[in-house]
Amino acid sequence: MKTLIITGASKGIGLETARLFLAHGYRVINFSRTPAPLDTIENHYIDLSQPGAEKSLRELLDKIIDPSQITLVHNAARLTNDTADATPTSAFRDIMEINVMAPHILNQIIIPRMTQGSSVIYIGSTLSEKAVANSYSYVVSKHAIVGMMKATCQDLSGKQIHTTCICPGFTDTEMLRTHVGENEEVIDAISAMSTFGRLVRPDEIASTIRFAAENPVLNGAVIHANLGQIES
Ligand SMILES: NC(=O)c1ccc[n+]([C@@H]2O[C@H](COP(=O)([O-])OP(=O)(O)OC[C@H]3O[C@@H](n4cnc5c(N)ncnc54)[C@H](OP(=O)(O)O)[C@@H]3O)[C@@H](O)[C@H]2O)c1
């Protein structure tokens, strides 16, 4: 049976991705702090920002994963408001733990168990290839994710395992709404920044993730899924 292993499927883009892969017959394993609200998902509760997560993840995955066709989706992330000149190191490290170290750790444990046809899908951001003010740690981490994806592509050459980085635009999830303080005027302004005049739906990103997982021709690609952002 094909398996999806995903971080952060308790809500938002991760939940819609889990739902879609379940509908296509995958076994779905989720790592997050709270459960995904679908009883057919295998939920494992873990705080990926804790440095001790590696030992628990390895012990657990040793028990539940055999070599097989796996899609690994690095989705969980945190977005904070901070700047290049005033971010405490501990806060920066915290973001790196979940946004960068967790994908690294899961790669070490899971890629050796991947058979041909498997894939590693990274979730980047528009901020994987550009920066805006006041999102310092997130911008750094999302640029790192593109580097990790490109290195994954090169290092897995010949193994018939592919990798892609999907970069969502403004997507209607808790992360975005919390970031803008649930302010509908800001949501409207952000929506107007796309050529379609609306936010991306989480299920649209889920479909893009599945397309990437099923199409090895996209190996090494950075895909922007954002409805076309209006350039100023
Ligand atoms: N929404 C957007 O506009 C947008 C734009 C560009 C890129 N993205 C990217 O898309 C991905 C998904 O974002 P989203 O908008 O769907 O966010 P979301 O609705 O806030 O969901 C984030 C997920 O990450 C999990 N998570 C957060 N901290 C965690 C931790 N310490 N340990 C384990 N799991 C943790 C959460 O689960 P628990 O709370 O249950 O732990 C949740 O399932 C992220 O990589 C994000 O950077 C989003």
The ligand as a Gaussian input file, in Angstrom:
#p B3LYP/6-31G(d) Opt

LIG

0 1
 N       -1.436000      29.724000       4.550000
 C       -0.629000      30.388000       3.750000
 O       -0.964000      31.492000       3.269000
 C        0.716000      29.815000       3.367000
 C        1.475000      30.505000       2.399000
 C        2.709000      30.007000       2.039000
 C        3.191000      28.838000       2.603000
 N        2.433000      28.177000       3.529000
 C        3.003000      26.953000       4.111000
 O        2.059000      25.894000       4.064000
 C        2.315000      24.976000       5.129000
 C        1.022000      24.722000       5.886000
 O        0.544000      25.956000       6.395000
 P       -0.978000      26.205000       6.783000
 O       -1.312000      27.542000       6.274000
 O       -1.811000      25.040000       6.442000
 O       -0.806000      26.346000       8.375000
 P       -1.745000      25.967000       9.602000
 O       -3.168000      25.931000       9.209000
 O       -1.309000      26.890000      10.700000
 O       -1.252000      24.495000       9.946000
 C        0.055000      24.284000      10.400000
 C        0.242000      22.831000      10.771000
 O        1.557000      22.689000      11.343000
 C        1.458000      21.999000      12.560000
 N        2.459000      22.451000      13.502000
 C        2.746000      23.736000      13.839000
 N        3.680000      23.750000      14.806000
 C        3.985000      22.456000      15.073000
 C        4.879000      21.819000      15.982000
 N        5.671000      22.539000      16.809000
 N        4.960000      20.470000      15.987000
 C        4.163000      19.737000      15.163000
 N        3.299000      20.273000      14.284000
 C        3.213000      21.616000      14.251000
 C        0.055000      22.330000      13.080000
 O       -0.402000      21.273000      13.909000
 P       -0.635000      21.391000      15.496000
 O       -1.021000      22.805000      15.805000
 O       -1.726000      20.387000      15.723000
 O        0.667000      20.981000      16.090000
 C       -0.769000      22.382000      11.808000
 O       -1.251000      21.107000      11.482000
 C        3.422000      25.622000       5.971000
 O        4.667000      25.073000       5.594000
 C        3.368000      27.081000       5.568000
 O        4.592000      27.731000       5.757000
 C        1.208000      28.641000       3.930000

